[in-house]
Each structure stands twice: as structure tokens, then as C-alpha cells.
Amino acid sequence: MKNKKISILGSTGSIGKNVLKVAASFPESFTVVGLTAGWNIDLLREQVEAFSPLMVSVAEEEAAEKLRALLPVSSRTEIVWGQEGNEQVASLQDADMVVSAIVGAAGLLPTLAAIRSGKDIALANKETLVMAGRLIMDEVKKHHVRLLPIDSEHSAIAQALEAGRKEDVSRIILTASGGPFLNLDKESLWHVTPEQALHHPNWDMGRKISIDSATLMNKGLEVIEAYWLFDVALENIEVLVHPQSIVHSLVEFVDGSVVAQLGIPDMRVPISYALSYPERLETGLKRLSLTECSNLSFLEPDTQRFTALKTAYEAIRIGGCMPAVLNAANEVAVAAFLDGKLKFPQISKVVAETMARMDYKEDTDFETILAADHMARIESAVVLQEIAKRNTADD
Ligand SMILES: NC(=O)c1ccc[n+]([C@@H]2O[C@H](COP(=O)([O-])OP(=O)(O)OC[C@H]3O[C@@H](n4cnc5c(N)ncnc54)[C@H](OP(=O)(O)O)[C@@H]3O)[C@@H](O)[C@H]2O)c1
């Protein structure tokens, strides 16, 4: 494959590190030209030394200075910082592709900058599509770029869709592992700790997405992501719990054929697919052995215990800026849970209550969406205080 120049937004995160592992395994196929990180300067320094990118960005000026002091004076890497720095890396002239792997709403503007400068996007930051799916898809069309999903479910759907015509698709089925609390009763969910919630049974991921997987909000965000990526009616996007995480998702066609993509749960598989599309890399990763999988099971999600999935469907059904409100409130609530300020079932309550208090706003432009995100953070902080005080028995 022809050498591709890539920039990675969020290189110090779980996805970012896996992208660099893939890039390091195929030095003839990929050159890393840009990196961005938040605050993990020690790891970023190692990455700069290993890949010598042209430019790196960090969250704050102080972090930029710390990194500069750690690198040799001879280093060719330009160091920038903040939102502007992220956008500079995202639009680096030398890059062919940008991997969007910052966590949360902070990923939106750099991803937009990359699209507007004509880069193909390998998208892990699902929040970009949750917040501004309609506008982002318009930008993707306008700038003639490819948007390739890294999420394993969406990678599976993209691959399954290649088996037929778009107009012959009848259903998309997203699989969900069900998270660490799949079999826990409603009462016990009040007592789970952040440590237990962070311990995902099949995937090793960042903190925020691990909590989202435990509440099933992650699947809700993915339904919204699929809605925008694949342009399928919401009523034709379904979720099935599949605890083994082997069948990554399925597409049903009008003739009744169901096409699925299977594989071991390792993010380097969908990352490789997005980075090398339409070619495939010989990853050398462990092969799937169906005889070693004792059993593949599927069940309906329990939306009584895990209400976040229903709330996410409601947000996209309402439309406009409501999915951005959902996302912002969820980020606030997840952070509060990780800080020990909220009980696990209250995360979803904060999100639903914040949505109920916010007025509908059309998603006319990115400024309006960012304003809705901002207002939702303020409102959800108020809701959070009220909910955290409530007796669990009231809920
Ligand atoms: N992990 C997975 O397996 C997986 C699978 C599918 C999709 N995704 C999606 O991929 C995205 C990244 O997930 P992750 O698990 O890799 O997250 P993560 O491990 O928490 O990494 C997040 C990355 O974003 C950076 N970052 C955080 N806040 C930032 C800010 N305000 N400004 C600039 N950079 C910031 C972090 O930098 P520092 O660490 O240096 O502070 C880090 O590089 C999420 O949208 C997630 O939903 C992840």
C-alpha cells in the first residue's frame, strides 16, 4: 500500500496508543506527521521520540513548555497548544488522514478542522457525530473526504454493507457487550464503585467510554452515530446484547439475508481497517476460532435497568441540539460518578432530567450546537446537585 501520512488526535489515549501500534507495525505504510494529547506529557514525549512528528499539540501552554524542556534541542517537532494547536495539527498540510480519538466534546472542533482541510477521517470520537451529525455529514460531502469509523460496531456495519445495495438494507443490528453489570439487579446497581464500573469484561478502554459501556449510554451514542453514518431510519437501527463481543454487528437485507462481521475483540482490527481502507493489512493478530468460543448468545437489552439507551433514542428522535445536550449531560454525570459524587444509576437520571429541562433548539450551525453543549453543562451541574441529594428510594 502507498505510504499514508497520518495525524492522531488523542495519541496518548487507549485508541491513540493502538493506532500507533498499528503504525509502528507497518512503517512502510504509515508516517506519523502530527500528534495531539491532553496532559500526559511523559507518554507524549516517548511518542515524539519514537515517531518524530512534524507537529504536536497539548492541552495547555504549561504542558507545552514542559514537553519542550523534555525534548532535545535538536528535535524537529514543533509544539503548539490549546484548541488552536489541536486544529493546527488536525489541518497539517502534510497529512492525508486524521485519526479522531480525543474523548468527548473536545474532539468536535479539531475533527471539523480536519474535514475542512480535506483530510480523510478515521473516526473514534463518536461524540462528534452525536453532537453535530447532520452538519458534520454535510461537511464530509462538501469537502469530498472519507469518514471511516473506528468503533468496532460501525466498522462491522460498514463492512457488512459492502455485501449489498443501500436501498436493500432493512435493518442494522448493533451488538453490545452489556458491560460489567449485565447480570446485576436494579438494587445492586446503587452500590457499584467506579473501579468495578471501569472493569470492562472484554475491552480495555479509556475511563469515559468504560462507564458509558456500563450504563449502555455508549450503545445509545452508537445508535446516533450509526444513524448519521449510514443514513438508515431510526426504527431500523436495533441493539442486541451479545456478551462475548465476537459478532461486532450485523446488517439485514430485504431478502432476509443477514451479514455479520466477526472477530476477536481487539481494537487494532477496526483501526487497521480504517487506516488501510480499501486495502487490508496482514495484522498478525490472533485469529478467531469459533470452536474456542463456547457459545455465542444474544438477548434484548434491559432498558428498565439501563435506561440510558432509551434516553439516547429519545434525544435523536427529538433532534436538533438535543443529542448534544444528551452528550454534555452525560459527560458531566460520568465525571461526577468517577469523582464519587453520584451513584451509578443516577448518571442516566442526570442525563434524562437535563434533557427534560432544556428547550428544543434547531441544529442550525456549529455555534448553536456548542452553545447548547455549554448550557447543558450548566444545567446538568444543577440537576446533579439535586439528584445527588435525593434518597435512593425516591428514584
Ligand atoms: N477505547 C476504545 O476501545 C474505544 C472504542 C471505540 C470508540 N472509542 C472512542 O474513542 C474516543 C477516545 O476514547 P479512548 O478510550 O481512547 O479515551 P482515553 O483513553 O481517555 O483517551 C482520550 C485522549 O484524548 C485526550 N484528551 C482528553 N481530553 C482532552 C482535551 N480536553 N483536549 C485535548 N485532548 C484531550 C487524552 O489526552 P491525555 O491522556 O494526554 O490527557 C487522550 O489522548 C472516545 O470518543 C471513545 O468513545 C474508544
Ligand as a Chemical Component Dictionary entry (heavy atoms), coordinates in Angstrom:
data_LIG
# 
_chem_comp.id                   LIG 
_chem_comp.type                 NON-POLYMER 
_chem_comp.pdbx_formal_charge   0 
_chem_comp.three_letter_code    LIG 
# 
loop_
_chem_comp_atom.comp_id 
_chem_comp_atom.atom_id 
_chem_comp_atom.alt_atom_id 
_chem_comp_atom.type_symbol 
_chem_comp_atom.charge 
_chem_comp_atom.model_Cartn_x 
_chem_comp_atom.model_Cartn_y 
_chem_comp_atom.model_Cartn_z 
_chem_comp_atom.pdbx_ordinal 
LIG N1  N1  N 0  -11.076 2.840  23.770 1  
LIG C1  C1  C 0  -11.768 2.172  22.899 2  
LIG O1  O1  O 0  -11.603 0.954  22.751 3  
LIG C2  C2  C 0  -12.772 2.885  22.020 4  
LIG C3  C3  C 0  -13.544 2.121  21.129 5  
LIG C4  C4  C 0  -14.408 2.781  20.288 6  
LIG C5  C5  C 0  -14.528 4.168  20.329 7  
LIG N2  N2  N 1  -13.798 4.872  21.214 8  
LIG C6  C6  C 0  -13.939 6.330  21.261 9  
LIG O2  O2  O 0  -12.661 6.913  21.030 10 
LIG C7  C7  C 0  -12.531 8.124  21.770 11 
LIG C8  C8  C 0  -11.306 8.012  22.650 12 
LIG O3  O3  O 0  -11.524 7.001  23.591 13 
LIG P1  P1  P 0  -10.342 6.410  24.486 14 
LIG O4  O4  O 0  -10.902 5.238  25.164 15 
LIG O5  O5  O -1 -9.107  6.266  23.647 16 
LIG O6  O6  O 0  -10.160 7.600  25.535 17 
LIG P2  P2  P 0  -8.941  7.876  26.521 18 
LIG O7  O7  O 0  -8.124  6.661  26.706 19 
LIG O8  O8  O 0  -9.496  8.553  27.700 20 
LIG O9  O9  O 0  -8.044  8.929  25.681 21 
LIG C9  C9  C 0  -8.509  10.212 25.393 22 
LIG C10 C10 C 0  -7.477  11.021 24.644 23 
LIG O10 O10 O 0  -7.981  12.348 24.490 24 
LIG C11 C11 C 0  -7.068  13.282 25.102 25 
LIG N3  N3  N 0  -7.871  14.347 25.684 26 
LIG C12 C12 C 0  -8.778  14.237 26.669 27 
LIG N4  N4  N 0  -9.368  15.422 26.915 28 
LIG C13 C13 C 0  -8.789  16.312 26.053 29 
LIG C14 C14 C 0  -8.957  17.700 25.821 30 
LIG N5  N5  N 0  -9.837  18.429 26.518 31 
LIG N6  N6  N 0  -8.206  18.273 24.848 32 
LIG C15 C15 C 0  -7.326  17.547 24.137 33 
LIG N7  N7  N 0  -7.121  16.227 24.304 34 
LIG C16 C16 C 0  -7.843  15.619 25.258 35 
LIG C17 C17 C 0  -6.299  12.472 26.145 36 
LIG O11 O11 O 0  -5.070  13.103 26.444 37 
LIG P3  P3  P 0  -4.238  12.855 27.829 38 
LIG O12 O12 O 0  -4.442  11.438 28.224 39 
LIG O13 O13 O 0  -2.832  13.160 27.395 40 
LIG O14 O14 O 0  -4.744  13.819 28.844 41 
LIG C18 C18 C 0  -6.134  11.156 25.376 42 
LIG O15 O15 O 0  -5.111  11.271 24.424 43 
LIG C19 C19 C 0  -13.841 8.288  22.551 44 
LIG O16 O16 O 0  -14.704 9.114  21.823 45 
LIG C20 C20 C 0  -14.413 6.867  22.606 46 
LIG O17 O17 O 0  -15.812 6.855  22.699 47 
LIG C21 C21 C 0  -12.918 4.258  22.057 48 
# 
loop_
_chem_comp_bond.comp_id 
_chem_comp_bond.atom_id_1 
_chem_comp_bond.atom_id_2 
_chem_comp_bond.value_order 
_chem_comp_bond.pdbx_ordinal 
LIG N1  C1  SING 1  
LIG C1  O1  DOUB 2  
LIG C1  C2  SING 3  
LIG C2  C3  SING 4  
LIG C2  C21 DOUB 5  
LIG C3  C4  DOUB 6  
LIG C4  C5  SING 7  
LIG C5  N2  DOUB 8  
LIG N2  C6  SING 9  
LIG N2  C21 SING 10 
LIG C6  O2  SING 11 
LIG C6  C20 SING 12 
LIG O2  C7  SING 13 
LIG C7  C8  SING 14 
LIG C7  C19 SING 15 
LIG C8  O3  SING 16 
LIG O3  P1  SING 17 
LIG P1  O4  DOUB 18 
LIG P1  O5  SING 19 
LIG P1  O6  SING 20 
LIG O6  P2  SING 21 
LIG P2  O7  DOUB 22 
LIG P2  O8  SING 23 
LIG P2  O9  SING 24 
LIG O9  C9  SING 25 
LIG C9  C10 SING 26 
LIG C10 O10 SING 27 
LIG C10 C18 SING 28 
LIG O10 C11 SING 29 
LIG C11 N3  SING 30 
LIG C11 C17 SING 31 
LIG N3  C12 SING 32 
LIG N3  C16 SING 33 
LIG C12 N4  DOUB 34 
LIG N4  C13 SING 35 
LIG C13 C14 SING 36 
LIG C13 C16 DOUB 37 
LIG C14 N5  SING 38 
LIG C14 N6  DOUB 39 
LIG N6  C15 SING 40 
LIG C15 N7  DOUB 41 
LIG N7  C16 SING 42 
LIG C17 O11 SING 43 
LIG C17 C18 SING 44 
LIG O11 P3  SING 45 
LIG P3  O12 DOUB 46 
LIG P3  O13 SING 47 
LIG P3  O14 SING 48 
LIG C18 O15 SING 49 
LIG C19 O16 SING 50 
LIG C19 C20 SING 51 
LIG C20 O17 SING 52 
# 
